[in-house]
Amino acid sequence: MKQLLFYCLVASFLFSSCGSSSYEPLSFKEGSQDAIDNGLIIEHLTTKGIKDAQHTESGIYYVIEKEGTGEHPSATSKIQAHYTGTLLDGTKFDSSVDRGQPLNFQLNGVIKGWGEGIPLLKKGGKGTFYIPSSLAYGPRAVGRSIPANSILAFDIELIDFQDIAAAPMNAIPQIKANAADAAQKAKDAAEKVKDAAEKGADAIKKATESK
């Protein structure tokens, strides 16, 4: 009897550990692709035993593995990052790590999932992001590697970034100096043209008077 009770308790524990989820579905329209993706991501996290994932309102789930330091990049920052991309079943489709060369890119020029997810990292930070298809490539297949409506998982390391929006502010004194220099040169050139025109007019006048 005790042995039977023991096995029942073990079975109950395993069922509760594997069959339940600590994640509540997000509020997407029932039957929509976003709702389908949300359910698949939650199922994946639950199956893998990932219980500490956070999520954005748009449906990105993420786990910050290394906090990093300093500020977060902005939506227009120039980014240098390492990444490995897989489908939800673990099929790898791309990796800068495998190439041994980090990727440099403008944050507002990539998929929406990166544009929203990467600013959650700080410099030197690492994280895993589960991006629903609507924030990746949507109903469009990408080559043979990424089928239509694919949820993408990315391991991303933010190596460095430059907030280019701040660069012009820092460069304003130099810009003003360059503009003033250009204006002076234009003024000097105009004076030279004026002098040449006056000399030409004098020459014509003298030629006319000599006849």
C-alpha positions as a Markdown table, in Angstrom:
| # | Residue | x | y | z |
|---|---|---|---|---|
| 1 | Met | 0.0 | 0.0 | 0.0 |
| 2 | Lys | 2.8 | 2.4 | 0.9 |
| 3 | Gln | 4.6 | 1.5 | -2.3 |
| 4 | Leu | 1.4 | 2.2 | -4.4 |
| 5 | Leu | 1.0 | 5.6 | -2.6 |
| 6 | Phe | 4.6 | 6.4 | -3.4 |
| 7 | Tyr | 4.2 | 5.7 | -7.1 |
| 8 | Cys | 1.0 | 7.8 | -7.1 |
| 9 | Leu | 2.8 | 10.7 | -5.6 |
| 10 | Val | 5.6 | 10.5 | -8.1 |
| 11 | Ala | 3.2 | 10.3 | -11.0 |
| 12 | Ser | 1.3 | 13.3 | -9.7 |
| 13 | Phe | 4.5 | 15.3 | -9.3 |
| 14 | Leu | 5.7 | 14.5 | -12.8 |
| 15 | Phe | 2.3 | 15.3 | -14.3 |
| 16 | Ser | 2.1 | 18.6 | -12.5 |
| 17 | Ser | 5.6 | 19.5 | -13.5 |
| 18 | Cys | 5.3 | 18.6 | -17.2 |
| 19 | Gly | 1.7 | 19.2 | -17.9 |
| 20 | Ser | 1.0 | 22.6 | -16.4 |
| 21 | Ser | 2.2 | 26.0 | -17.4 |
| 22 | Ser | 3.1 | 29.1 | -15.4 |
| 23 | Tyr | 2.2 | 31.3 | -18.4 |
| 24 | Glu | -1.2 | 32.8 | -19.2 |
| 25 | Pro | -2.0 | 33.3 | -22.9 |
| 26 | Leu | -1.9 | 36.9 | -24.0 |
| 27 | Ser | -5.0 | 38.7 | -25.2 |
| 28 | Phe | -5.0 | 38.1 | -29.0 |
| 29 | Lys | -7.9 | 37.5 | -31.2 |
| 30 | Glu | -8.9 | 33.9 | -31.0 |
| 31 | Gly | -7.8 | 32.0 | -34.1 |
| 32 | Ser | -5.4 | 34.7 | -35.2 |
| 33 | Gln | -1.8 | 34.0 | -36.1 |
| 34 | Asp | -0.7 | 36.0 | -33.1 |
| 35 | Ala | -2.8 | 33.8 | -30.8 |
| 36 | Ile | -1.5 | 30.6 | -32.5 |
| 37 | Asp | 2.1 | 31.8 | -32.1 |
| 38 | Asn | 1.5 | 32.8 | -28.5 |
| 39 | Gly | 0.2 | 29.3 | -27.7 |
| 40 | Leu | 3.1 | 27.6 | -29.4 |
| 41 | Ile | 5.7 | 29.8 | -27.6 |
| 42 | Ile | 4.0 | 29.1 | -24.2 |
| 43 | Glu | 3.9 | 25.3 | -25.0 |
| 44 | His | 7.6 | 25.4 | -26.0 |
| 45 | Leu | 8.7 | 27.3 | -22.8 |
| 46 | Thr | 6.6 | 24.9 | -20.7 |
| 47 | Thr | 8.0 | 21.8 | -22.4 |
| 48 | Lys | 11.6 | 23.1 | -22.0 |
| 49 | Gly | 11.0 | 23.9 | -18.3 |
| 50 | Ile | 11.7 | 27.6 | -18.9 |
| 51 | Lys | 9.7 | 29.4 | -16.1 |
| 52 | Asp | 11.4 | 32.8 | -15.9 |
| 53 | Ala | 10.6 | 34.2 | -19.3 |
| 54 | Gln | 9.2 | 37.7 | -19.5 |
| 55 | His | 7.1 | 39.0 | -22.3 |
| 56 | Thr | 6.3 | 42.2 | -24.1 |
| 57 | Glu | 2.7 | 43.3 | -25.0 |
| 58 | Ser | 3.4 | 42.4 | -28.6 |
| 59 | Gly | 4.1 | 38.8 | -27.8 |
| 60 | Ile | 7.9 | 38.5 | -27.6 |
| 61 | Tyr | 9.0 | 36.2 | -24.8 |
| 62 | Tyr | 12.6 | 36.6 | -23.6 |
| 63 | Val | 15.0 | 35.5 | -21.0 |
| 64 | Ile | 17.9 | 37.8 | -20.0 |
| 65 | Glu | 20.9 | 35.6 | -19.3 |
| 66 | Lys | 23.5 | 38.3 | -18.7 |
| 67 | Glu | 22.4 | 41.8 | -17.6 |
| 68 | Gly | 25.2 | 43.9 | -19.2 |
| 69 | Thr | 26.2 | 47.3 | -18.1 |
| 70 | Gly | 25.3 | 51.0 | -18.9 |
| 71 | Glu | 22.4 | 52.2 | -21.0 |
| 72 | His | 20.0 | 50.5 | -23.3 |
| 73 | Pro | 20.2 | 51.2 | -27.1 |
| 74 | Ser | 17.6 | 53.3 | -28.7 |
| 75 | Ala | 15.3 | 52.4 | -31.6 |
| 76 | Thr | 17.8 | 54.1 | -34.0 |
| 77 | Ser | 21.1 | 52.9 | -32.5 |
| 78 | Lys | 23.8 | 51.3 | -34.6 |
| 79 | Ile | 24.3 | 47.9 | -33.2 |
| 80 | Gln | 27.1 | 45.3 | -33.1 |
| 81 | Ala | 25.9 | 41.9 | -32.0 |
| 82 | His | 26.4 | 38.2 | -32.1 |
| 83 | Tyr | 23.4 | 36.0 | -32.7 |
| 84 | Thr | 22.2 | 32.5 | -33.4 |
| 85 | Gly | 18.8 | 32.0 | -35.0 |
| 86 | Thr | 16.7 | 28.8 | -34.8 |
| 87 | Leu | 13.2 | 27.7 | -35.5 |
| 88 | Leu | 11.1 | 26.7 | -32.5 |
| 89 | Asp | 12.0 | 23.0 | -33.2 |
| 90 | Gly | 15.7 | 23.9 | -32.8 |
| 91 | Thr | 16.6 | 24.0 | -36.5 |
| 92 | Lys | 19.4 | 26.5 | -36.9 |
| 93 | Phe | 19.1 | 28.8 | -39.9 |
| 94 | Asp | 21.8 | 31.4 | -39.3 |
| 95 | Ser | 24.6 | 32.3 | -36.8 |
| 96 | Ser | 27.2 | 35.1 | -36.7 |
| 97 | Val | 28.9 | 33.0 | -34.0 |
| 98 | Asp | 29.5 | 30.2 | -36.5 |
| 99 | Arg | 30.9 | 32.7 | -39.0 |
| 100 | Gly | 33.1 | 34.2 | -36.3 |
| 101 | Gln | 32.1 | 37.7 | -37.3 |
| 102 | Pro | 29.6 | 39.9 | -35.4 |
| 103 | Leu | 26.9 | 41.7 | -37.3 |
| 104 | Asn | 26.8 | 45.5 | -37.6 |
| 105 | Phe | 23.4 | 47.0 | -38.4 |
| 106 | Gln | 21.0 | 49.8 | -37.9 |
| 107 | Leu | 18.3 | 48.8 | -35.4 |
| 108 | Asn | 15.5 | 50.4 | -37.3 |
| 109 | Gly | 16.4 | 48.5 | -40.4 |
| 110 | Val | 15.8 | 44.9 | -39.2 |
| 111 | Ile | 12.8 | 42.8 | -38.3 |
| 112 | Lys | 10.4 | 44.3 | -35.8 |
| 113 | Gly | 11.2 | 41.6 | -33.2 |
| 114 | Trp | 14.9 | 42.7 | -33.1 |
| 115 | Gly | 13.9 | 46.3 | -33.1 |
| 116 | Glu | 11.8 | 45.7 | -30.0 |
| 117 | Gly | 13.8 | 43.0 | -28.3 |
| 118 | Ile | 17.4 | 44.2 | -28.6 |
| 119 | Pro | 16.8 | 47.5 | -26.7 |
| 120 | Leu | 15.9 | 45.3 | -23.7 |
| 121 | Leu | 19.6 | 44.4 | -23.4 |
| 122 | Lys | 22.4 | 46.6 | -22.2 |
| 123 | Lys | 26.0 | 46.6 | -23.6 |
| 124 | Gly | 27.6 | 43.2 | -23.0 |
| 125 | Gly | 24.2 | 41.7 | -22.2 |
| 126 | Lys | 22.9 | 38.4 | -23.5 |
| 127 | Gly | 19.4 | 37.0 | -23.9 |
| 128 | Thr | 17.2 | 34.6 | -25.7 |
| 129 | Phe | 14.2 | 36.0 | -27.6 |
| 130 | Tyr | 11.2 | 34.1 | -28.9 |
| 131 | Ile | 9.7 | 36.2 | -31.7 |
| 132 | Pro | 6.2 | 35.6 | -33.1 |
| 133 | Ser | 5.9 | 35.4 | -36.8 |
| 134 | Ser | 4.1 | 38.8 | -37.1 |
| 135 | Leu | 7.3 | 40.5 | -35.8 |
| 136 | Ala | 9.6 | 38.4 | -38.0 |
| 137 | Tyr | 8.8 | 37.5 | -41.6 |
| 138 | Gly | 5.0 | 36.9 | -41.3 |
| 139 | Pro | 3.4 | 34.8 | -44.0 |
| 140 | Arg | 6.5 | 35.1 | -46.2 |
| 141 | Ala | 8.9 | 32.2 | -46.4 |
| 142 | Val | 12.6 | 33.1 | -46.4 |
| 143 | Gly | 14.5 | 30.8 | -48.7 |
| 144 | Arg | 14.3 | 27.1 | -47.7 |
| 145 | Ser | 15.4 | 27.7 | -44.1 |
| 146 | Ile | 12.4 | 29.8 | -42.7 |
| 147 | Pro | 8.9 | 28.6 | -43.6 |
| 148 | Ala | 6.0 | 31.1 | -43.7 |
| 149 | Asn | 4.5 | 32.1 | -40.3 |
| 150 | Ser | 7.6 | 30.8 | -38.4 |
| 151 | Ile | 8.3 | 31.7 | -34.8 |
| 152 | Leu | 12.0 | 32.5 | -34.5 |
| 153 | Ala | 14.2 | 32.0 | -31.5 |
| 154 | Phe | 17.4 | 34.1 | -31.2 |
| 155 | Asp | 20.3 | 34.0 | -28.8 |
| 156 | Ile | 21.7 | 37.5 | -28.9 |
| 157 | Glu | 24.7 | 39.1 | -27.4 |
| 158 | Leu | 24.8 | 42.9 | -27.6 |
| 159 | Ile | 28.5 | 43.6 | -28.0 |
| 160 | Asp | 28.3 | 47.4 | -28.5 |
| 161 | Phe | 26.1 | 50.1 | -29.8 |
| 162 | Gln | 26.3 | 53.7 | -30.9 |
| 163 | Asp | 23.3 | 56.0 | -30.4 |
| 164 | Ile | 23.7 | 57.9 | -33.7 |
| 165 | Ala | 20.8 | 60.2 | -32.7 |
| 166 | Ala | 23.1 | 61.8 | -30.2 |
| 167 | Ala | 26.1 | 62.1 | -32.5 |
| 168 | Pro | 24.8 | 65.3 | -34.4 |
| 169 | Met | 24.2 | 67.0 | -31.0 |
| 170 | Asn | 27.8 | 66.4 | -30.1 |
| 171 | Ala | 29.0 | 67.6 | -33.5 |
| 172 | Ile | 27.0 | 70.9 | -33.5 |
| 173 | Pro | 30.0 | 73.1 | -32.6 |
| 174 | Gln | 32.0 | 71.6 | -35.5 |
| 175 | Ile | 29.0 | 71.8 | -37.8 |
| 176 | Lys | 28.6 | 75.5 | -37.0 |
| 177 | Ala | 32.3 | 76.1 | -37.6 |
| 178 | Asn | 32.2 | 74.3 | -40.9 |
| 179 | Ala | 29.1 | 76.3 | -41.9 |
| 180 | Ala | 30.7 | 79.6 | -41.0 |
| 181 | Asp | 33.8 | 78.6 | -43.0 |
| 182 | Ala | 31.7 | 77.7 | -46.0 |
| 183 | Ala | 29.8 | 80.9 | -45.8 |
| 184 | Gln | 33.0 | 82.9 | -45.6 |
| 185 | Lys | 34.4 | 81.1 | -48.6 |
| 186 | Ala | 31.2 | 81.7 | -50.6 |
| 187 | Lys | 31.4 | 85.4 | -49.6 |
| 188 | Asp | 35.0 | 85.6 | -50.8 |
| 189 | Ala | 34.1 | 83.9 | -54.0 |
| 190 | Ala | 31.3 | 86.4 | -54.6 |
| 191 | Glu | 33.6 | 89.3 | -54.0 |
| 192 | Lys | 36.1 | 87.9 | -56.5 |
| 193 | Val | 33.3 | 87.5 | -59.1 |
| 194 | Lys | 32.2 | 91.1 | -58.4 |
| 195 | Asp | 35.8 | 92.4 | -58.8 |
| 196 | Ala | 36.2 | 90.5 | -62.0 |
| 197 | Ala | 32.9 | 91.9 | -63.3 |
| 198 | Glu | 33.9 | 95.5 | -62.4 |
| 199 | Lys | 37.3 | 95.1 | -64.1 |
| 200 | Gly | 35.6 | 93.7 | -67.2 |
| 201 | Ala | 33.2 | 96.6 | -67.3 |
| 202 | Asp | 36.2 | 99.1 | -66.9 |
| 203 | Ala | 38.0 | 97.4 | -69.7 |
| 204 | Ile | 35.0 | 97.6 | -72.0 |
| 205 | Lys | 34.5 | 101.3 | -71.1 |
| 206 | Lys | 38.2 | 102.1 | -71.8 |
| 207 | Ala | 38.1 | 100.2 | -75.1 |
| 208 | Thr | 34.9 | 102.1 | -76.2 |
| 209 | Glu | 36.4 | 105.5 | -75.2 |
| 210 | Ser | 39.6 | 104.9 | -77.2 |
| 211 | Lys | 37.7 | 104.5 | -80.5 |
